[in-house]
Amino acid sequence: MIKQKPCILLMTRLETISLLFANTLTSFFGNRLEIIRNHMQDLLHPSVYDEVDLILVSDTSLLHDQPAPPSDIPVLLARRTIDINKLDQLMDLTPGTRCLFVSNSIEMVEGAIELLFHLGFSHLTFVPYVPDTETPLPEKDQIDVAVCHGLRELIPAHFENVIELGHRPLDLTTIFDISRLLDLSPDKANLYTADFISDFVHIGRKLTNSVHNERKLNEKLSSILNAVHEGIIGTDATGNITVLNKEAEKILHITEATCIGRNVAEVIPEFLILEVVESHTEVTKQVLEFRDLYLLVTKIPTFLDDQFLGAVITFQDVTKVQQLEQEIRTKSANLGLMTKYSFDNIIGKSPSIQANKRVATKLAESDFTILITGENGTGKEVFAQAIHQHSTRRDGPFVPVNFAGLTESLVESELFGYEEGSFTGARKGGKMGLFELAHNGTIFLDEIGDAPLSIQASLLRVLQEKQVMRVGGYRVIPVNVRVIAATNCNLMEMVKKGTFREDLYYRLNVLPLHIQPLRDRPDDILVLIDYFLQKKKQRLSFSREVTEQLLRYDWPGNIRELENFIHYAVVIAEGNQVELSHLPERFFVGHVSTPPLLSNRNDTLEDTIRYLSRQGSLVDYAAILQVLSDCYKRQERIGRSALHARIENPTTLTEAQIRHKLTVLERAGCVSIGVKKQGTQITVFGQQVLAALLIATKG
């Protein structure tokens, strides 16, 4: 049966807390979330975990009394806030008041005290106390008032003066964590914020009627406002600024001292405060440009006894809003914008692939654009994912784009997104582009050589300005992305032909990385075969003739073709033994390596030395050719075992390594390998290569 909706398990000590959490979650997610409540009356049966997608605990110690949940079920510790409406009881206390704070766990009481300090109640002295623990209970005359969160029964009876702050509700960050983990969108988050601001206004009304003077009122209210991670500006009925919190100062680069008493229209005309002052109507989620920032602004009128008092303006930097929106939308859309591969998944022992991994590891530590070149099937995307995984952006999205699969008419809307109604068939509400999805992460531009000329100029602008504009839109959206491009084309040749922009080429080719084809690193062929067989949990053995043919083959499809061959061999082989008759016809015609032509001896000799140096140690090849040369003088051929025995320090090379190196020498035209125990013999060209190797290795 397909599961209809996600399920969350609530673990709390008290039923009242469990009910409070459940009501809060229902108010945010409605009937889209199934809730199981457990408040420690019964021991959970392990089968309960079969239904659960997330466990929310009020105290991590609760898990110790229950069967351990499966490791794949995330456990989230509930972060909790304070009922703002109850704080006025603490505001009436004089500085230095000694408060006994009582709760049922030391973590709860310490967390509550810390939150009160951040809310500006550092002028009070809080003494933590948890019954039946080692926390000492002060004498009655050492305490002025006892404070608790809905656990009045825990307060010793001789403390008569008690302040009840009510049970602590869930913090908004916990709601967002739940929405991210369960792929649910918290539709009513804006209403929660509005209620939060409304609570501040409510406190202000109570404090105005209290015996404290206006200075203390402003100080305490500012302490609370400064604990909020949104910019907040309060005004009177004419639009003059009365409140300005620290976050507003930080975002707008203004100071409270220069703004209090001045009209918002004078200080920040972009906020259009007259919309609220004149119409007394609420304006929500308005995107406004302020200098070099884009702000998400909400303006709420405030009233007392139906009389307009002023407005509360809350705002955030769009970049931060985008981060949260991206995280939730990415999860809920299940786009799979995460990497599967790291450098551990790059298999090979050849010098070239090891050098590629070392270089790529260093490139990952920078934030510059990378251009990966190489033939199809060499693993360019695997390298791109590994670079992202090793970079500081590893926690951000990895967004792949394949230009070969995008039509010219679609590429712009896919890359940059579009606004609602921008063209026929446009999705209601518009659509976020791939560059926006990659914000704070990496975008992988695969097959960049296939990018239409019409889009190359737009790509160049994004790389230079770090901004995108949606199709049909009128505003630019800042994006912070790291670009990795890849191609199997010769982009410089395309530049010369006018099919690729020269300025875009140099903008992309900041950190180049070239992946060698498989035919130039035969050392990796057998290693990759073993890897793919282990991955498929299969065992195959290859005859000597098959192994030699696989090493001779050019592998035009590179690693992708090699993996496909393993799939084929597993199906076609009889008794787990692969013979020559099992190989497809292409392994014998069209793509089999042949020794180099000897028409231009000097060029061939130099090319061969370079080729051998790429395949391994020249000293090893010289040692093998030296033994074969000595045998040639005696007019004899020699087998691998005898060759292994005659090489100086034979333990440095295994018979398997000698077999591979003989195949490399045969491909280079240096030796002739017989069949059916006919042995190996050095060629005339091999004698010349040996003489050159002896000079090179001695030099």
Summary of the structure (lengths in Angstrom):
residues: 699
radius of gyration: 35.8
end to end distance: 73.2
largest distance: 115.9
contacts: 2108
relative contact order: 0.05
helix: 46%
strand: 18%
